[in-house]
Amino acid sequence: MHTPATSMIDVKRARHGVVRSTGDFAAGFSGQLVAVVWRVRTLDEDVALTTSLVCSVHEATQQLVGLIQIVPPEAVVPDGRMRKTLVKMLRGFEGRVSNSAVIQLGSGFRAAIVRSVVTGLAALSTPSYPHRVFATLREAASWMHEGHDRIPATSVIRLGEDLLAKPPF
């Protein structure tokens, strides 16, 4: 089991990096941006790492962090317990996150089901920071930059694409 520590990359020294990439999950950061990909299953250890990474980047930069979460078409809808865990995670980012985007990739019936769960999680979490669901990385990148001028849209796209393409290590 992985630990939630982000010691694999020292966020105080590094400007960007990939922290984890498995068959189920990938996470990385660039400046004040944290990005995760929920590839297949949503695991407790990956939620813990996401929390640790957001907190570490916030502490290292002393600035609010932008968060993007990418959900590919093959992602499995989390069960009720995990949905509650994700809501708790989002609520726990109060005072650390400036804005949060979820990108639900894909089209068709299955993607619509997953998108409805993602939208429901957003509604349940009711964070004080802006939190929106998008269908594309480019739409999310533009919105993220509008809400956080220190996060260029190109950084959002680059980090998101890097994590989507990163093989497990």
C-alpha positions in Angstrom: 0.0 0.0 0.0 1.2 3.5 -0.9 1.6 6.1 1.8 0.0 9.5 1.4 3.4 11.2 1.8 4.5 13.4 -1.1 8.2 12.9 -0.2 8.8 11.3 -3.6 9.0 14.9 -4.9 9.9 17.8 -2.7 7.2 20.3 -3.5 9.2 23.1 -1.8 12.1 22.6 -4.2 10.5 21.3 -7.4 8.3 23.5 -9.6 6.4 20.5 -11.0 6.4 16.8 -11.0 4.4 13.5 -11.1 4.0 12.1 -7.6 2.2 8.8 -8.5 1.1 6.9 -11.5 -0.7 3.6 -11.1 -3.3 1.7 -13.1 -6.0 3.4 -11.0 -4.6 6.8 -10.4 -2.1 9.5 -11.3 -1.2 12.7 -9.5 1.1 15.7 -10.1 1.6 19.4 -9.7 2.9 22.4 -11.5 3.4 25.6 -9.5 0.1 26.3 -7.7 -1.8 23.6 -9.7 -2.5 20.1 -8.5 -4.0 17.6 -10.9 -5.2 14.0 -10.4 -6.6 11.4 -12.7 -9.0 8.9 -11.3 -8.3 6.2 -13.9 -10.3 3.2 -12.9 -11.0 2.5 -9.2 -11.1 5.3 -6.5 -8.9 4.1 -3.6 -8.6 5.5 -0.1 -4.8 5.8 -0.5 -5.2 7.9 -3.6 -7.7 10.2 -1.8 -5.1 10.5 1.0 -2.4 11.4 -1.4 -4.5 14.0 -3.2 -5.2 15.6 0.2 -1.5 15.5 1.1 -0.4 16.9 -2.2 -2.9 19.8 -2.1 -1.8 20.6 1.5 1.9 20.3 0.6 1.6 22.6 -2.4 -0.5 25.1 -0.4 2.1 25.1 2.4 5.1 25.4 0.0 3.7 28.2 -2.1 1.7 30.0 0.7 -0.9 30.6 -1.9 -4.3 29.0 -2.7 -4.1 26.0 -5.0 -6.0 25.2 -8.2 -7.2 21.6 -8.4 -8.2 19.6 -11.4 -9.6 16.1 -11.3 -9.8 14.2 -14.5 -12.2 11.2 -14.8 -11.6 9.1 -18.0 -14.4 7.1 -19.6 -13.1 3.8 -18.1 -13.4 5.1 -14.5 -15.6 3.0 -12.2 -18.3 4.9 -10.4 -17.3 5.1 -6.7 -19.5 3.3 -4.2 -21.4 5.2 -1.5 -18.7 5.0 1.1 -16.1 6.4 -1.4 -18.4 9.2 -2.5 -18.7 10.3 1.1 -14.9 10.2 1.4 -14.5 12.4 -1.8 -17.1 14.9 -0.4 -15.1 15.1 2.8 -11.9 15.6 0.9 -13.4 18.5 -1.1 -14.8 20.1 2.1 -11.4 19.7 3.7 -9.8 21.9 1.1 -11.5 25.0 2.4 -8.9 27.8 2.8 -6.4 25.9 0.6 -8.0 25.7 -2.8 -8.9 28.7 -5.0 -11.0 26.8 -7.5 -11.6 23.2 -8.5 -12.5 21.6 -11.8 -13.6 18.0 -12.5 -13.2 17.0 -16.1 -15.4 14.0 -17.1 -14.0 12.7 -20.4 -16.0 10.7 -22.8 -19.4 10.6 -24.3 -22.4 8.3 -24.5 -24.6 6.7 -21.9 -21.8 5.4 -19.5 -20.1 8.8 -19.5 -23.5 10.5 -18.7 -23.9 8.2 -15.7 -20.4 9.0 -14.4 -21.0 12.7 -15.1 -24.2 12.6 -13.1 -22.3 11.1 -10.1 -19.5 13.7 -10.4 -22.1 16.5 -10.6 -23.9 15.0 -7.5 -20.6 15.0 -5.6 -20.0 18.6 -6.5 -23.5 19.5 -5.2 -23.1 17.5 -2.0 -19.7 18.9 -1.1 -20.8 22.6 -1.4 -17.3 24.0 -1.1 -16.9 27.7 -0.5 -14.5 27.9 -3.5 -15.8 27.6 -7.1 -16.1 24.0 -8.2 -17.4 23.0 -11.6 -17.7 20.0 -13.9 -16.5 20.1 -17.5 -16.5 17.8 -20.5 -13.0 18.8 -21.8 -9.7 19.7 -20.4 -9.5 22.8 -22.6 -12.8 24.2 -21.1 -11.6 23.5 -17.6 -8.2 25.1 -18.3 -9.7 28.3 -19.6 -12.0 28.5 -16.5 -9.2 27.6 -14.1 -7.0 30.5 -15.5 -9.9 33.0 -15.2 -10.3 32.1 -11.5 -6.6 31.9 -10.7 -4.4 34.2 -12.8 -1.2 32.5 -11.7 -2.2 29.3 -13.3 -1.9 29.5 -17.1 -4.4 27.5 -19.2 -1.4 25.9 -21.0 -0.1 24.6 -17.6 -3.5 23.0 -16.9 -3.6 21.3 -20.3 0.1 20.2 -20.2 -0.2 18.7 -16.7 -3.5 17.0 -17.5 -2.3 15.5 -20.7 1.0 14.4 -19.1 -0.9 12.6 -16.3 -3.3 10.9 -18.8 -0.4 9.6 -20.8 1.9 8.7 -17.9 2.3 4.9 -17.6 2.2 3.3 -14.1 5.5 3.4 -12.3 
